[in-house]
Amino acid sequence: MHKKTFVICGESDTVPDFAAIGNNPNFVFQNDPDFETVRLFDQSGNIVNVNSWLECANYVNGGWTDNISDFFNGEMYIFLVTLLATSIFLLYKKIRYSN
């Protein structure tokens, strides 16, 4: 189990069988009134509210997270800003020295 599961969902003595949960299309997570609801996000920006540790651990194990910024790809934006700045600089330089 991921360390991230304990950070997001908290501690539990439960040893989940994620394969059994994932292979059962009729599996229903039981609401745990002692578990504080956690909001999770996936890479597409979908949101799910989980109401038990087992449900939370299942989603986190599947790649969901409690922070949408975990999926922010800053490298792409840095590349685009650098490309835009370079293009503007080269255009400015060409126009200035062509006169």
C-alpha positions in Angstrom: 0.0 0.0 0.0 1.2 3.5 -0.8 2.5 5.9 1.9 0.2 8.4 0.2 -2.8 6.4 1.3 -1.9 6.9 5.0 -1.3 10.6 4.4 -4.6 11.2 2.6 -6.9 8.6 4.2 -5.3 8.3 7.7 -4.3 5.2 9.6 -6.2 1.9 9.6 -5.7 -1.7 10.6 -7.7 -2.8 7.6 -5.8 -4.8 5.0 -7.7 -4.1 1.8 -7.9 -6.6 -1.1 -8.0 -4.1 -4.0 -8.0 -6.8 -6.6 -11.3 -8.3 -5.2 -12.9 -4.8 -5.0 -11.8 -4.0 -8.6 -13.0 -7.3 -10.0 -16.5 -7.0 -8.4 -18.7 -4.7 -10.4 -21.4 -5.0 -7.6 -19.0 -4.0 -4.7 -20.6 -1.3 -2.5 -18.5 0.7 -0.1 -20.1 0.9 3.3 -20.4 4.4 4.8 -18.3 4.9 7.9 -19.9 7.6 10.2 -16.5 7.9 12.1 -14.6 8.7 8.9 -14.5 12.3 7.8 -15.4 12.7 4.2 -12.4 13.2 1.9 -12.6 14.9 -1.6 -10.4 13.2 -4.2 -9.4 14.3 -7.7 -8.2 12.4 -10.8 -6.1 13.6 -13.7 -9.1 14.6 -15.7 -10.4 16.9 -12.9 -13.2 14.5 -11.8 -14.1 14.7 -8.1 -15.3 12.0 -5.8 -16.2 12.3 -2.1 -15.3 9.1 -0.2 -17.0 8.2 3.1 -14.9 5.3 4.4 -11.2 4.5 4.8 -11.5 1.5 2.5 -13.1 3.6 -0.3 -10.5 6.3 0.2 -7.6 3.8 0.1 -9.1 2.2 -3.0 -9.3 5.5 -4.9 -5.8 6.7 -3.8 -4.4 3.3 -4.8 -5.9 3.9 -8.2 -4.1 7.2 -8.7 -6.6 9.7 -7.2 -5.3 12.5 -4.9 -6.6 15.1 -2.5 -4.9 17.9 -4.3 -5.7 18.8 -7.9 -2.4 20.6 -8.3 -0.6 17.2 -8.0 -1.5 16.9 -11.7 -0.2 20.3 -12.8 2.4 19.9 -15.5 4.5 23.0 -15.0 7.1 21.9 -17.5 4.7 22.4 -20.4 3.9 26.0 -19.3 7.6 26.8 -18.8 8.3 25.6 -22.3 5.5 27.5 -23.9 6.4 30.8 -22.0 10.1 30.3 -23.0 9.1 29.7 -26.6 6.8 32.7 -26.7 9.5 35.0 -25.1 12.1 33.8 -27.5 9.8 34.3 -30.5 8.9 37.9 -29.4 12.6 38.7 -28.8 13.7 37.4 -32.2 10.8 39.3 -33.9 11.7 42.5 -32.1 15.4 42.0 -33.0 14.5 41.5 -36.7 12.3 44.5 -36.8 14.7 46.8 -35.0 17.8 45.9 -37.1 16.0 45.8 -40.4 15.6 49.6 -40.4 
